[in-house]
C-alpha cells in the first residue's frame, strides 16, 4: 500500500472511531454454522427468514411472547420479518407456525423453560466484558459424580482458571446456580461465565477461582403456569410464587451441595477447602436457593449472592428460620451478602422490599439496583460485579 493509501485508511478509521462505526448486516453469532439468518442489521434490528410451504400465518415470538412480529411470505416461498432495533443482549425466541411454536432451524438452541429454545445474541458495546479476547483462557469441564443423596450419577460443569493444569496452586470456589427451567449448562452456554472470568482475571480485577454449576431443579416441585400465547401479555407473578421459592427448603439440593458436591469438588480439584474460600450464588430461583442453602450452611459459605432472586423478605426475625434475627452475628459470619435486581424485572418490587428490610435490620449487604429485565443480559453483568468482590 502507498503512503497516500495508508493515510486514507488512517483517516477512515479515525472518523469511524469518532462518529461510530457502521457495521453491515451479518449473521448472528448464535446461528448454526453456515446459516445466513437470523441477520443482525446495521441499526441492530434483526431479520428472520424461514421456508415453510404449507402455512397460513407465521410469527417470530421474542422472549416467550413479549414481542411478536408477523412474517410475510415472499414469491419464493420464504417467510421474512424484521424486528425493531433491539438493545444489545441475549434473547430466547421461537417461530409460530399457525399457532404452533417451534425452533428456528438456523439458530442454536439453549435449554430454557424446561425445553430446547432458539437463542439470539445481539452484540454491542455492552458485550465487551464477555467477548472472546486474546487473553489466557480457562477450561470448562463436564464432570460426573455419584450423589449418595439421590443415588444417581450427576453431571456438573466446572470452570478452572487459566493456568490451572500447569500449576500446583489451590483455588477458592464459587458454586453458581441457574434459574428455573434451565440447567447446569446455562452459566456456560448462555452466561459465558468462562469468558467473563478470563477477562476479569487477565485485567487483574478478580482472583482466579473455580466455578461449579449444578442442576438446581432437583427436588423442586413448583409447576409454573403455561407460557403466554404469542401477542398476549403474561400476568405478573403472584406473591405466592415468590414465597414458594424463598420458603421452599430444597432439602434434596441442600444435601446434594453440602454433603455430596462440596466433598467431591474438594477431592477432585485443588481447592482451598474452608468457608472463607467458598461462595454460593445464583440467579432467579437459583438466587433463592443460594440464600436458603447458604443461610443453612454458614459453616461452609462466607460469601452469598442473589441475582434477581425469587425472594420476598418481610420479617428478618422470622424469615429463613430466624437466621437474620441477630444481625450482628450474621454480619460477623458473612463476608459478603450481594443482592441485585433490574428496574424492569417482574421481581423488582419484592426484591427491593427485601433490600429495604435488610437495611432496616442493619444486615450488611451490597445492593445493586440496575436497569434491565429478568434476562441473561443482566445476570452476566451481575457476575462481573460479584466475582471481583470475592475472596478478598
Protein Blocks (a to p, Z undefined) as FASTA:
>chain_A
ZZklmmmmmmmmmmmmmnopaddddddfkbcehiabdcddfkopacdddddfbdcbdcdd
ehhhpaccdddddfkopacdddddddeddddddddeehiacddfkbccddeehiacdddd
dddfklmmmcccddddddddddddddfklopacdddddddehklmpcbdcddddddddeh
iafklmmmmnommmmmmmmmmnopaccdddddddfkgopabdcdddddehiacddddfkl
mmmmmmpnolmmmmmmmmmmmmmmmmmpccdddfklcccddehjlmmmmmmmmmmmmmlb
cbdcdehiabddfblklggnhlmmmmmlmmmmpmbdcddddfkbfklmmmmmmmmmmmmn
opacdddddeddddfklmmmmmmmmmmmgoZZ
